[in-house]
Amino acid sequence: MSFLKNFLWGGATAANQCEGAWNVDGRGPALTDVKTGGSVNSPRLVTYIDKDGNPQAQPDMAGGIPEGAHYAVLDGYLYPNHDGIDFYHHYKEDIALFAEMGFKTFRMSISWSRLYPNGDEETPNQKGIEFYRNVFNELKKYNIEPLVTIWHFDTPLYLEEKFGGWKNRKLIDLYVRFAKTCFTEFKGLVKYWLTFNEINNTIMFLDIFGQKVTDTDFQNAYQTLHHQFVASAKAVQIGHEIDPDNKIGCMICGITFYPMTCDPKDILLNRHTWEKNIFYCGDVQCKGKYPTFAERLWKDRNVKLEILPEDLEDLKKGTVDMYSFSYYMSTVVTTHNVTDTVSGNFSAGARNEYLQYSDWGWATDPTGLQYYLEMMYDRYEKPLLIVENGLGAFDTVEENGSIHDPFRIDYYRQHIEAMSKAIDNGVDLIAYTTWGCIDLVSAGTGEMRKRYGFIYVNKQDDGTGDYSRSRKDSFYWYKKVIASNGEDLA
């Protein structure tokens, strides 16, 4: 069959969505800790105290908080990330369940503020290092290879307030210190690393919801990305120096874009959409330089990047070893006016009449995954990893405790078949980690009812539940898939 003998089957999570213990053992707050719960129809809110001392909340996607305000956790709001699914105290139980499924790899992230509570300390929090070392040792016990994301949307809150986040160049060195600590402390325990999760979201999010976006917003976004590119490149160099066995990758939010019509204007718009949203970040991190179309993107929005000469040298020296990406859906772009639109995973566009959509507006499109795999491997010729793929859906617990989720099995079956076709067409795909292999807090909506996992966690949107774990039908199905190395998908 298509899949390599040592193919890395597994699942994926993120610290801020599953760990919980947000203020335990010295961990400092992250930006995700001041985000409330939301839903498919109501946005998550960011809470803060304004300059006059009044408690306030605004939609998460509204940009930074007003001048003179400071982020705050307020009474009367529910913050689902505070508790997550309490992986912090359940990790042994969860890893045992992953091992029962036969996982070869487990993708997770390290919370920056668990190692550096404010983000700018000289020395790390030993309790945080001890926790992750325990997790990695537990994984090794079951021969599960950790795949670790260094930054997964959880910049320490202190750095957001003091420096304005990644718009400030100072965060490069602070991130590099954090990354160096990870490479040093966990040498021999971790060899697969990703520097930034879905790094391209910084640009892609700006104009997908139709909100008014200024040239200043684009200036800040492209400057933020430049700082993250340089930080990533420096981390790659240091990671290779500390342990030559380290394999370090980028991570892109992968969406396949289609032109709605064969109108040449739609075809050109589609190409430019790929360049801006997908290729811009991938090219810098894989090729070590800005692509030719970057000048056009900057000029379109009057962007004047601050780039130091040594930055370009770092980008050249710090190219990644592998290309990883998330894939949930495809979307359609057009220059024509449309009324039938959909949105999902922070993307919006015209409805594709050839596809089915989930309750959260996500298009199920396995052929789009095959297309993406073949395009990216042709472009970069680096090993590819699908590190997020899944279906958020409602689950029903039956009276006897069973959970039947044939829709989830069907979704995965179609995507694994598409992966197999891409491999047969020459793609070097080395790993597949399903998103939310265990139920966790949704990043987009903050909900628990938007469930992804093979493992059900008894936590509800209102914060109730005893955090008990139970196996869904898909648990046993994925176990069979892994045992057969992708041959048995029935």
Phi, psi and omega per residue, in radians:
M1 nan 3.133 -2.984
S2 -1.209 -0.692 -2.924
F3 -1.350 2.405 3.113
L4 -1.040 2.703 3.140
K5 -1.011 -0.687 -3.086
N6 -1.738 0.462 -3.140
F7 -1.006 2.405 -3.064
L8 -1.608 1.589 3.032
W9 -1.469 2.460 3.102
G10 -3.120 -2.678 -3.121
G11 -2.537 2.932 -3.013
A12 -2.329 2.566 3.036
T13 -2.495 3.097 3.007
A14 -2.348 2.509 -3.078
A15 -0.946 -0.831 -3.019
N16 -1.224 -0.286 -3.122
Q17 -1.738 -0.251 -3.079
C18 -2.247 -0.533 -2.987
E19 -1.111 -0.788 -2.983
G20 1.216 -2.624 3.116
A21 0.813 0.824 -2.968
W22 -1.169 -0.406 3.128
N23 -2.220 0.547 -3.080
V24 -1.825 2.511 3.036
D25 0.948 0.688 2.999
G26 1.528 0.042 -3.141
R27 -1.192 2.404 3.063
G28 -1.610 2.899 3.137
P29 -1.300 2.585 3.025
A30 -1.979 2.966 -3.133
L31 -1.021 -0.605 3.132
T32 -1.120 -0.311 -3.116
D33 -1.414 -0.138 3.052
V34 -1.947 0.401 3.069
K35 -1.843 2.243 -3.132
T36 -1.441 3.060 2.992
G37 -1.299 2.761 3.090
G38 -2.527 -2.718 3.103
S39 -2.723 -3.109 3.137
V40 -1.117 -0.438 -3.106
N41 -1.865 -0.229 3.133
S42 -2.246 2.276 -3.027
P43 -1.258 2.715 2.929
R44 -1.137 2.587 3.132
L45 -1.942 2.625 2.973
V46 -1.849 2.283 -3.062
T47 -1.856 2.579 -3.088
Y48 -2.810 2.966 3.013
I49 -1.879 2.176 -3.108
D50 -1.336 3.098 -3.035
K51 -1.117 -0.322 3.111
D52 -1.670 0.091 3.098
G53 1.533 0.209 -3.124
N54 -1.634 2.369 3.080
P55 -1.213 2.388 -3.087
Q56 -2.458 2.836 3.052
A57 -2.545 2.492 3.107
Q58 -2.469 2.743 3.133
P59 -0.980 2.477 -3.087
D60 -0.980 -0.635 -3.066
M61 -1.495 0.149 -3.061
A62 -1.413 -0.043 -3.127
G63 1.673 -2.908 -3.094
G64 -1.164 2.810 3.134
I65 -1.345 2.813 -3.071
P66 -1.039 2.729 3.123
E67 -1.056 2.398 3.133
G68 1.516 -0.159 3.120
A69 -1.521 2.839 3.016
H70 -2.411 2.515 -3.123
Y71 -1.064 2.563 -3.124
A72 -2.733 2.588 2.959
V73 -1.552 2.134 -3.002
L74 -1.957 2.610 3.031
D75 -1.137 2.579 3.069
G76 1.590 -0.033 3.108
Y77 -2.061 2.632 3.088
L78 -1.796 2.226 -3.126
Y79 -2.007 1.598 -2.997
P80 -1.091 -0.489 -3.130
N81 -1.220 -0.348 -3.139
H82 -0.996 -0.686 -3.109
D83 -1.859 -0.423 -3.089
G84 0.886 -2.257 2.994
I85 -2.008 0.319 3.112
D86 0.984 0.736 3.032
F87 -1.008 -0.489 -3.122
Y88 -0.961 -0.635 -3.128
H89 -1.859 -0.114 -3.102
H90 -2.000 0.178 -2.963
Y91 -1.083 -0.597 3.141
K92 -1.163 -0.744 3.111
E93 -1.114 -0.752 -3.104
D94 -1.176 -0.761 3.141
I95 -1.133 -0.614 3.068
A96 -1.094 -0.658 3.098
L97 -1.201 -0.683 3.075
F98 -1.068 -0.732 3.129
A99 -1.127 -0.660 3.100
E100 -1.070 -0.620 3.081
M101 -1.278 -0.314 3.128
G102 1.671 0.321 -3.120
F103 -0.856 2.371 2.982
K104 -1.667 -0.433 3.138
T105 -2.551 2.701 3.066
F106 -2.356 2.074 3.101
R107 -1.564 2.285 -3.135
M108 -2.565 3.018 3.078
S109 -2.220 2.825 3.090
I110 -1.828 2.219 3.111
S111 -1.300 2.021 -3.139
W112 -0.931 -0.795 -3.053
S113 -1.349 -0.085 2.988
R114 -1.449 -0.506 3.079
L115 -1.581 -0.662 3.097
Y116 -2.291 1.657 -2.998
P117 -0.904 -0.730 3.071
N118 -1.663 -0.413 -3.126
G119 1.769 -0.280 -3.095
D120 -2.113 0.248 3.093
E121 -1.159 2.722 3.111
E122 -1.329 -0.614 -3.087
T123 -2.185 2.611 -3.071
P124 -1.399 2.843 3.084
N125 -1.358 1.993 -3.043
Q126 -1.134 -0.541 3.107
K127 -1.098 -0.660 3.099
G128 -1.159 -0.791 3.112
I129 -1.057 -0.732 -3.137
E130 -1.071 -0.712 -3.139
F131 -1.070 -0.882 -3.096
Y132 -1.175 -0.624 3.092
R133 -1.094 -0.687 3.091
N134 -1.103 -0.712 3.113
V135 -1.099 -0.807 -3.111
F136 -1.135 -0.673 3.101
N137 -1.157 -0.635 3.112
E138 -1.153 -0.707 3.081
L139 -1.096 -0.771 -3.138
K140 -1.072 -0.577 3.122
K141 -0.983 -0.571 -3.122
Y142 -1.818 0.212 -3.119
N143 1.020 0.655 3.061
I144 -1.753 2.162 -3.092
E145 -1.421 2.129 3.075
P146 -1.252 2.438 2.994
L147 -2.119 1.903 -2.871
V148 -1.959 2.176 3.025
T149 -1.574 2.229 -3.099
I150 -1.365 -0.722 3.127
W151 -2.233 2.048 3.137
H152 -2.255 1.249 3.063
F153 1.087 0.496 -3.058
D154 -2.346 0.969 2.992
T155 -1.052 2.346 3.089
P156 -0.920 2.415 -3.065
L157 -1.051 -0.611 3.139
Y158 -1.031 -0.702 -3.138
L159 -1.229 -0.538 3.069
E160 -1.131 -0.747 -3.074
E161 -1.370 -0.750 -3.054
K162 -1.313 -0.700 -3.024
F163 -1.987 -0.113 -3.077
G164 1.387 0.360 3.093
G165 1.261 -2.619 -2.977
W166 -1.272 -0.095 3.008
K167 -1.135 -0.385 -3.076
N168 -1.660 2.251 -3.110
R169 -1.075 -0.404 -3.115
K170 -1.032 -0.447 -3.099
L171 -1.201 -0.338 3.122
I172 -1.024 -0.958 -3.093
D173 -1.148 -0.608 3.133
L174 -1.189 -0.695 3.075
Y175 -1.132 -0.752 -3.121
V176 -1.068 -0.673 3.078
R177 -1.089 -0.773 3.106
F178 -1.058 -0.836 -3.136
A179 -1.100 -0.739 3.134
K180 -1.068 -0.689 3.085
T181 -1.063 -0.762 3.129
C182 -1.075 -0.853 -3.121
F183 -1.080 -0.657 -3.084
T184 -1.320 -0.889 -3.045
E185 -1.192 -0.536 -3.028
F186 -1.948 0.360 3.063
K187 -1.045 2.300 -3.122
G188 1.565 -0.299 3.106
L189 -1.794 -0.532 -3.119
V190 -2.286 2.326 3.040
K191 -2.202 -0.244 3.097
Y192 -1.831 2.119 -3.057
W193 -2.309 2.592 2.982
L194 -2.177 2.340 -3.006
T195 -1.385 -0.859 -3.108
F196 -2.382 2.325 3.112
N197 -1.389 2.309 3.074
E198 0.696 0.968 -3.032
I199 -1.044 -0.512 -3.090
N200 -1.275 -0.195 3.126
N201 -1.020 -0.502 -3.107
T202 -0.960 -0.694 3.108
I203 -1.534 -0.787 -3.015
M204 -1.073 -0.583 -3.088
F205 -1.258 -0.311 -2.940
L206 -1.119 -0.729 -3.018
D207 -2.244 0.495 -3.133
I208 -1.580 -0.270 -3.098
F209 -1.876 0.094 3.070
G210 1.394 0.135 3.119
Q211 -1.274 2.789 -3.140
K212 -1.272 2.102 -3.107
V213 -2.093 2.284 -3.081
T214 -1.716 2.912 3.047
D215 -1.071 -0.562 3.099
T216 -1.094 -0.695 3.090
D217 -1.044 -0.743 3.129
F218 -1.220 -0.657 3.068
Q219 -0.997 -0.846 -3.141
N220 -1.121 -0.672 -3.107
A221 -1.175 -0.813 -3.126
Y222 -1.202 -0.587 3.097
Q223 -1.213 -0.708 3.051
T224 -0.980 -0.842 -3.135
L225 -1.068 -0.723 3.138
H226 -1.036 -0.794 3.130
H227 -1.084 -0.679 3.121
Q228 -1.227 -0.638 3.070
F229 -1.041 -0.807 -3.116
V230 -1.158 -0.740 3.118
A231 -1.064 -0.758 3.113
S232 -1.077 -0.806 -3.112
A233 -1.092 -0.711 3.094
K234 -1.137 -0.710 3.134
A235 -1.112 -0.721 3.113
V236 -1.028 -0.782 -3.132
Q237 -1.103 -0.780 -3.134
I238 -1.174 -0.717 3.133
G239 -1.061 -0.654 3.107
H240 -1.248 -0.606 3.115
E241 -1.180 -0.758 -3.086
I242 -1.198 -0.697 3.132
D243 -2.615 1.831 -3.132
P244 -1.034 -0.298 3.106
D245 -1.361 -0.221 -3.122
N246 -1.090 2.380 3.001
K247 -1.995 2.073 -2.981
I248 -2.119 2.270 -3.057
G249 -2.193 2.906 2.946
C250 -1.567 2.999 3.081
M251 -2.521 2.078 -3.045
I252 -1.991 2.444 2.967
C253 -1.291 1.818 -3.037
G254 -1.555 2.048 3.038
I255 -2.267 2.279 3.063
T256 -1.517 2.169 -3.122
F257 -1.797 2.393 3.085
Y258 -2.133 2.517 2.955
P259 -1.302 2.423 -3.102
M260 -1.248 -0.561 -3.111
T261 -2.319 3.040 3.057
C262 -1.607 0.238 2.984
D263 -1.008 2.172 -3.132
P264 -0.891 -0.537 3.115
K265 -1.170 -0.621 3.065
D266 -1.198 -0.678 -3.141
I267 -1.101 -0.786 3.140
L268 -1.179 -0.727 3.097
L269 -1.038 -0.695 3.140
N270 -1.104 -0.765 3.102
R271 -1.051 -0.812 -3.128
H272 -1.157 -0.529 3.092
T273 -1.172 -0.757 3.058
W274 -1.045 -0.768 -3.092
E275 -1.080 -0.819 -3.091
K276 -1.229 -0.836 -2.970
N277 -1.530 -0.473 -3.035
I278 -2.075 -0.957 -3.004
F279 -1.259 -0.573 -3.074
Y280 -0.918 -0.916 -3.103
C281 -1.293 -0.754 -3.132
G282 -1.061 -0.709 -3.121
D283 -1.116 -0.784 -3.119
V284 -1.098 -0.781 -3.040
Q285 -1.376 -0.495 -3.137
C286 -1.633 -0.578 -3.076
K287 -1.801 -0.252 3.059
G288 1.378 0.350 3.113
K289 -2.796 2.776 3.085
Y290 -1.265 2.424 -3.134
P291 -1.268 2.877 -3.095
T292 -1.072 -0.577 -3.099
F293 -1.347 -0.115 3.134
A294 -1.042 -0.708 -3.138
E295 -1.017 -0.703 3.119
R296 -1.136 -0.752 -3.140
L297 -1.075 -0.763 3.140
W298 -1.164 -0.767 -3.106
K299 -1.090 -0.668 -3.131
D300 -1.021 -0.487 -3.079
R301 -2.117 0.355 3.095
N302 0.937 0.668 -3.125
V303 -1.470 2.291 3.062
K304 -2.128 1.696 -3.067
L305 -1.315 2.460 2.974
E306 -1.570 1.859 -3.108
I307 -2.175 2.131 3.081
L308 -1.463 2.624 3.134
P309 -0.957 -0.683 -3.131
E310 -1.203 -0.376 3.094
D311 -1.060 -0.793 -3.093
L312 -1.137 -0.581 3.091
E313 -1.208 -0.705 3.102
D314 -1.112 -0.752 3.127
L315 -1.020 -0.674 -3.115
K316 -1.196 -0.700 -3.082
K317 -1.426 -0.346 -2.995
G318 -1.898 0.629 3.101
T319 -1.201 2.606 -3.065
V320 -1.369 2.787 3.137
D321 -1.506 -0.395 -3.032
M322 -2.657 2.788 -3.092
Y323 -2.037 2.056 3.092
S324 -2.030 2.729 -3.103
F325 -2.756 2.792 2.986
S326 -1.698 2.646 3.038
Y327 -2.595 2.101 3.095
Y328 -2.136 -0.535 -2.924
M329 -2.892 2.987 2.999
S330 -2.043 2.982 3.099
T331 -2.593 2.890 -3.039
V332 -2.025 2.425 3.092
V333 -2.105 2.623 -3.136
T334 -2.772 2.702 3.033
T335 -1.594 -0.092 -3.095
H336 -1.592 2.718 3.072
N337 -1.294 2.299 3.101
V338 -2.300 2.636 3.116
T339 -1.943 -0.419 -3.115
D340 -1.611 1.630 -3.090
T341 -2.069 2.797 3.119
V342 -2.432 2.872 3.075
S343 -2.597 2.670 3.112
G344 -3.089 2.578 -3.113
N345 0.881 0.764 3.105
F346 1.104 0.394 3.060
S347 -2.182 2.607 -3.108
A348 -2.413 2.617 3.117
G349 3.134 -3.033 3.127
A350 -1.226 2.597 3.103
R351 -1.204 2.390 3.065
N352 -1.635 1.969 -3.030
E353 -1.160 -0.224 -3.099
Y354 -1.618 -0.040 -3.045
L355 -2.110 2.758 3.037
Q356 -1.709 2.636 -3.076
Y357 -2.134 2.573 3.126
S358 -1.434 3.102 3.120
D359 -1.115 -0.293 3.128
W360 -1.843 0.275 3.051
G361 1.381 0.405 -3.118
W362 -1.685 2.300 3.118
A363 -1.442 2.222 3.037
T364 -1.461 1.983 -3.002
D365 -2.543 1.346 3.127
P366 -1.110 -0.559 3.097
T367 -1.093 -0.592 3.066
G368 -1.091 -0.559 3.083
L369 -1.193 -0.797 3.092
Q370 -1.021 -0.778 3.128
Y371 -1.012 -0.826 -3.103
Y372 -1.101 -0.801 -3.137
L373 -1.019 -0.827 -3.081
E374 -1.194 -0.647 3.126
M375 -1.175 -0.774 -3.078
M376 -1.235 -0.646 3.134
Y377 -1.204 -0.661 3.088
D378 -1.111 -0.639 -3.078
R379 -1.327 -0.695 -2.981
Y380 -1.966 -0.424 -3.135
E381 0.908 0.751 3.035
K382 -2.123 2.683 3.082
P383 -0.962 2.411 -3.118
L384 -1.871 2.556 3.060
L385 -2.321 2.213 2.964
I386 -1.566 1.896 -3.000
V387 -1.886 -0.014 2.960
E388 -2.614 2.243 3.015
N389 -2.861 2.220 -3.109
G390 -3.121 3.054 -3.100
L391 -2.186 2.016 3.027
G392 -1.406 2.197 -3.051
A393 -2.692 2.887 3.060
F394 -1.355 2.415 3.048
D395 -2.042 2.518 3.089
T396 -2.008 2.201 3.073
V397 -1.562 2.065 -3.139
E398 -1.269 2.918 -3.114
E399 -1.008 -0.586 -3.140
N400 -1.517 0.102 3.087
G401 1.593 -0.132 -3.125
S402 -1.306 2.726 3.141
I403 -2.334 1.962 -3.097
H404 -1.717 2.087 -3.086
D405 -2.328 1.070 -3.137
P406 -1.076 -0.510 3.122
F407 -1.093 -0.646 3.139
R408 -1.254 -0.750 3.099
I409 -1.042 -0.762 -3.126
D410 -1.106 -0.708 3.110
Y411 -1.043 -0.876 -3.113
Y412 -1.145 -0.705 -3.134
R413 -0.988 -0.825 -3.117
Q414 -1.089 -0.691 -3.095
H415 -1.303 -0.610 3.084
I416 -1.183 -0.668 3.055
E417 -1.064 -0.705 3.110
A418 -1.141 -0.683 3.078
M419 -1.048 -0.766 -3.132
S420 -1.051 -0.727 3.121
K421 -1.114 -0.717 3.139
A422 -1.139 -0.703 3.106
I423 -1.103 -0.755 3.110
D424 -1.073 -0.440 3.116
N425 -1.578 0.184 2.999
G426 1.843 0.030 -3.104
V427 -1.325 2.341 3.091
D428 -1.574 1.456 3.120
L429 -1.725 2.164 -3.020
I430 -1.968 -0.222 -3.068
A431 -2.683 2.668 3.074
Y432 -2.532 1.949 3.091
T433 -2.090 1.974 -3.119
T434 -1.174 2.513 -3.135
W435 -1.348 2.383 3.111
G436 1.058 0.946 3.111
C437 -1.012 -0.382 2.984
I438 -2.210 2.471 -3.122
D439 -0.887 2.456 3.106
L440 -2.639 3.118 -3.127
V441 -1.287 2.252 3.116
S442 -1.175 2.299 3.122
A443 -1.170 -0.679 -3.048
G444 -1.305 -0.772 -3.037
T445 -1.956 -0.234 -3.111
G446 1.303 0.212 -3.091
E447 -1.556 2.758 2.910
M448 -1.718 -0.485 -3.065
R449 -1.208 -0.308 3.006
K450 -1.456 1.466 -2.944
R451 -1.689 2.453 -3.117
Y452 -2.009 -0.394 -2.803
G453 -1.303 2.802 2.859
F454 -1.376 -0.355 -3.113
I455 -2.002 2.172 3.128
Y456 -1.472 2.351 3.063
V457 -1.997 2.196 -3.120
N458 -1.364 1.323 2.956
K459 -2.388 2.388 -3.054
Q460 -1.944 2.977 -3.102
D461 -1.078 -0.475 -3.136
D462 -1.520 0.109 3.093
G463 1.602 -0.116 3.138
T464 -1.371 2.901 3.124
G465 2.170 2.728 -3.084
D466 -1.791 0.129 3.099
Y467 1.127 0.267 3.092
S468 -1.175 2.630 -3.118
R469 -1.872 2.529 3.042
S470 -2.605 2.683 -3.043
R471 -1.529 2.337 3.016
K472 -1.580 2.955 3.073
D473 -0.987 -0.643 -3.126
S474 -1.104 -0.434 3.084
F475 -1.010 -0.873 -3.086
Y476 -1.242 -0.590 3.097
W477 -1.138 -0.806 -3.113
Y478 -1.174 -0.601 3.069
K479 -1.010 -0.741 3.128
K480 -1.186 -0.689 3.101
V481 -1.055 -0.828 -3.112
I482 -1.139 -0.782 -3.117
A483 -1.043 -0.559 -3.124
S484 -1.663 0.093 -3.086
N485 0.921 0.771 3.052
G486 1.472 0.060 -3.130
E487 -1.402 -0.685 -3.072
D488 -1.733 1.770 -3.132
L489 -1.927 0.139 -3.074
A490 -1.177 nan nan
